């Protein structure tokens, strides 16, 4: 084993020293980006025991468009990796029994699994109904509400970001408080003109932590904050935010369906998929029984 390790080190050293020199000429005479294209005389790049690595063997392993130095490095890495693998493989071959190296059963089982998996995938692609109705989603959600527990606090909110130094603060605040369609239009126009954020008539649930990334709310107790704040203002060094919290839900309560609709749809589709595969397996088995395709002894 010691002599084997010394031999490995010597080969690695010779390769690391010689490979750049071997390859450098090809880089310029082949136009750098076409280093490893097939040639009439295939160059030998490395040898490990009785196995030889030729230039053509690694032609597809080197990306096109590299600089000359990067091409040299890439080729050297490929060669060194091949050498290490072949040395390890040679040692493994020498130290394992024939039975330990017999993978025919394993390969057969693996192939069988891949063929069946591909066949089942084709059945799913060809036959699976991927349309899930709103009613199906609602029915599943209603029957399994206990599975949809909130992990975070969520809320529905409207807000407007305004410049803290704006001379229109009083007018903007008044628009916010009145909240008529005309007032909302005025606020939208102000925000768009000044590149500021706003959200009106938003019925989507958002996580409180995500909302705090948009609006600089500072609190150590989100639940208490949500319970006692509905319409308020917060500010940072540049902006004032008018905020209205329309609804909220505390973590560990049941999450609303809208937050989990895509999850429920995927659950139902996966259930259909499994049912379709099971149905196909049963039909194939019944066909085998009917036509005496098999016998059990």
C-alpha positions in Angstrom: 0.0 0.0 0.0 2.9 2.4 0.8 4.4 1.8 -2.6 1.0 2.3 -4.2 0.6 5.7 -2.5 4.1 6.8 -3.5 3.3 5.8 -7.1 0.1 7.9 -6.9 1.9 10.9 -5.7 4.6 10.6 -8.4 2.0 10.4 -11.1 0.1 13.4 -9.8 3.3 15.4 -9.6 4.3 14.5 -13.2 0.8 15.4 -14.5 0.6 18.7 -12.6 4.0 19.7 -14.0 3.7 18.4 -17.6 0.1 18.8 -18.5 0.2 22.6 -19.0 3.1 22.1 -21.3 1.4 19.4 -23.3 -1.8 21.4 -23.7 -0.3 24.9 -24.2 0.7 24.2 -27.8 -2.8 22.9 -28.7 -4.4 26.1 -27.3 -2.8 28.4 -29.9 -2.7 26.1 -32.9 -6.3 25.1 -32.4 -7.6 28.6 -31.8 -8.0 28.4 -28.0 -11.8 27.6 -28.1 -11.4 24.5 -30.2 -8.7 22.8 -28.1 -10.1 19.3 -27.9 -11.7 18.7 -31.3 -11.0 15.3 -32.9 -7.6 15.1 -34.7 -6.1 12.6 -37.0 -3.7 11.6 -34.3 -5.3 11.4 -30.9 -3.0 12.8 -28.2 -2.4 10.7 -25.1 -3.0 12.8 -22.0 -2.5 10.4 -19.1 -2.0 6.7 -18.2 -2.9 4.8 -15.1 -1.7 1.2 -15.1 -3.1 -0.2 -18.3 -5.7 2.5 -18.9 -5.0 5.4 -21.1 -6.8 8.8 -21.4 -6.9 10.4 -24.8 -7.6 13.9 -25.8 -10.8 12.8 -27.6 -12.1 11.3 -24.3 -12.5 14.7 -22.7 -13.5 16.8 -25.7 -17.0 17.3 -24.3 -15.8 18.0 -20.8 -14.2 21.4 -21.5 -16.6 24.4 -21.9 -16.2 26.5 -25.1 -15.3 30.1 -24.8 -12.6 29.9 -22.1 -9.4 31.9 -22.1 -6.2 30.0 -22.9 -5.2 29.9 -19.2 -8.7 28.8 -18.1 -8.7 26.1 -20.8 -5.3 24.8 -19.4 -6.7 24.7 -15.9 -9.9 23.0 -17.0 -8.1 20.3 -18.9 -5.7 19.8 -16.0 -8.6 19.4 -13.5 -10.3 16.8 -15.8 -7.1 14.8 -16.2 -6.2 14.9 -12.5 -9.8 13.8 -11.5 -9.6 11.0 -14.0 -6.2 9.8 -12.6 -7.5 9.9 -9.1 -10.6 7.9 -10.1 -8.6 5.3 -12.0 -6.2 4.8 -9.2 -9.0 4.4 -6.7 -10.8 2.0 -9.1 -7.7 -0.1 -9.6 -7.2 -0.4 -5.9 -10.8 -1.4 -5.4 -10.7 -4.0 -8.1 -7.7 -5.5 -6.5 -9.1 -5.7 -3.0 -12.7 -6.8 -3.7 -13.8 -10.4 -4.4 -15.7 -11.2 -7.6 -19.0 -11.5 -5.6 -18.4 -8.1 -4.1 -17.9 -6.6 -7.5 -21.0 -8.3 -9.0 -23.6 -5.7 -9.4 -25.8 -7.4 -12.0 -28.7 -7.9 -9.7 -28.5 -4.4 -8.4 -28.3 -3.0 -11.9 -31.2 -5.1 -13.0 -33.4 -3.9 -10.1 -32.3 -0.3 -10.8 -33.1 -0.6 -14.5 -36.5 -2.2 -13.7 -37.4 0.6 -11.3 -36.4 3.2 -13.9 -38.5 1.6 -16.6 -41.5 1.3 -14.4 -41.0 4.9 -13.2 -40.9 6.2 -16.7 -43.9 4.2 -17.7 -45.9 5.5 -14.8 -44.8 9.0 -15.6 -46.1 8.6 -19.2 -49.5 7.4 -17.8 -49.7 10.4 -15.6 -48.7 12.8 -18.4 -51.2 11.3 -20.8 -54.2 10.6 -18.6 -54.1 12.8 -15.4 -56.9 15.3 -15.2 -55.1 18.4 -13.8 -58.2 20.6 -13.5 -59.1 21.1 -9.8 -62.3 23.0 -9.1 -62.7 25.6 -6.4 -65.3 23.4 -4.8 -62.9 20.5 -4.5 -60.3 22.7 -2.9 -62.9 24.2 -0.5 -64.2 20.7 0.4 -60.7 19.4 1.2 -59.8 22.5 3.2 -63.1 22.3 5.2 -62.5 18.6 6.0 -58.9 19.1 7.0 -58.8 22.6 8.6 -56.8 21.2 11.6 -53.9 20.6 9.2 -53.6 24.2 8.3 -52.3 25.9 11.4 -50.7 29.3 11.0 -47.0 29.4 11.9 -46.9 33.2 11.8 -49.2 36.2 12.3 -50.9 37.4 9.2 -52.9 40.6 8.3 -54.8 42.5 5.6 -53.8 46.1 5.5 -53.8 49.3 3.4 -51.0 51.8 3.6 -49.5 54.8 1.9 -45.9 56.0 2.0 -45.4 59.8 1.9 -42.4 62.1 2.1 -41.9 63.3 5.6 -40.7 66.7 4.4 -43.6 67.1 1.9 -45.5 70.4 2.1 -48.6 68.4 1.3 -48.6 66.3 4.4 -51.8 67.8 5.9 -53.7 67.4 2.6 -52.4 63.8 2.1 -53.4 62.9 5.6 -56.8 64.3 5.0 -57.1 62.2 1.8 -56.2 59.2 3.8 -58.7 59.8 6.5 -61.6 60.5 4.2 -60.8 57.5 2.0 -63.3 58.3 -0.8 -62.5 57.0 -4.4 -61.4 60.6 -5.3 -59.1 60.7 -2.2 -57.6 57.4 -3.1 -57.0 58.5 -6.6 -55.2 61.6 -5.3 -53.0 59.5 -3.1 -52.2 57.1 -6.0 -51.2 60.0 -8.2 -49.0 61.4 -5.5 -47.2 58.1 -4.9 -46.7 57.3 -8.6 -45.4 60.8 -9.2 -42.9 60.5 -6.4 -42.0 56.8 -6.7 -43.5 55.9 -3.3 -45.3 52.7 -2.2 -48.9 52.3 -1.5 -51.6 49.5 -1.2 -55.3 50.2 -1.3 -58.3 47.8 -1.2 -55.9 44.9 -0.7 -57.8 41.7 0.2 -54.8 39.5 0.3 -53.4 38.1 3.5 -49.7 38.8 4.1 -47.4 37.7 6.8 -46.8 40.4 9.5 -43.0 39.9 9.2 -43.2 40.6 5.5 -45.4 43.7 6.1 -42.9 45.0 8.6 -40.3 44.8 5.8 -42.4 47.4 3.9 -43.6 49.5 6.8 -41.2 50.3 9.7 -43.4 49.0 12.5 -41.4 48.3 15.7 -42.9 45.9 18.2 -41.8 43.2 20.6 -45.2 41.7 20.8 -46.9 41.3 17.4 -50.1 39.9 18.9 -50.7 42.8 21.2 -49.8 45.3 18.5 -52.4 43.7 16.1 -55.1 43.7 18.8 -54.8 47.4 19.7 -53.8 49.1 16.5 -56.1 49.7 13.5 -55.4 53.1 12.1 -52.1 54.7 12.8 -49.0 56.4 11.5 -45.3 55.3 11.7 -42.3 57.0 10.4 -38.6 56.5 9.7 -35.9 59.1 8.9 -37.4 59.9 5.4 -41.0 58.8 5.3 -44.4 58.8 7.1 -46.6 55.8 6.6 -50.4 55.9 7.0 -51.6 52.4 7.9 -55.0 50.7 8.2 -55.1 47.1 9.5 -58.4 45.7 8.2 -58.1 42.2 9.6 -55.6 39.8 11.2 -55.1 36.3 12.4 -52.8 35.2 15.2 -50.4 32.3 14.7 -51.6 28.8 15.8 -55.1 29.7 14.6 -56.4 28.2 11.3 -54.8 29.6 8.2 -57.3 31.0 5.6 -57.8 29.0 2.5 -56.3 31.7 0.2 -52.9 31.2 1.8 -53.1 27.4 1.2 -55.0 27.1 -2.1 -51.9 26.1 -4.1 -50.9 23.6 -1.4 -54.4 22.0 -1.4 -54.4 21.9 -5.2 -51.1 20.0 -5.2 -52.4 17.6 -2.5 -55.4 16.8 -4.6 -53.4 16.4 -7.8 -50.9 14.1 -6.1 -53.8 12.0 -4.7 -55.2 11.7 -8.3 -51.8 10.7 -9.5 -51.4 7.9 -7.0 -55.0 6.7 -7.7 -54.3 6.7 -11.4 -51.1 4.7 -11.0 -52.8 2.2 -8.6 -55.7 1.8 -11.1 -53.2 1.2 -13.9 -51.3 -1.4 -11.8 -54.6 -3.2 -10.9 -55.8 -3.2 -14.5 -52.5 -4.7 -15.7 -52.7 -7.4 -13.0 -56.3 -8.3 -13.8 -55.3 -8.5 -17.5 -52.5 -10.9 -16.5 -54.9 -13.1 -14.5 -57.5 -13.1 -17.3 -55.0 -14.1 -20.0 -53.0 -16.5 -17.8 -49.8 -14.4 -18.2 -48.4 -15.8 -15.0 -48.4 -18.7 -12.6 -47.6 -18.8 -9.0 -46.1 -22.1 -7.7 
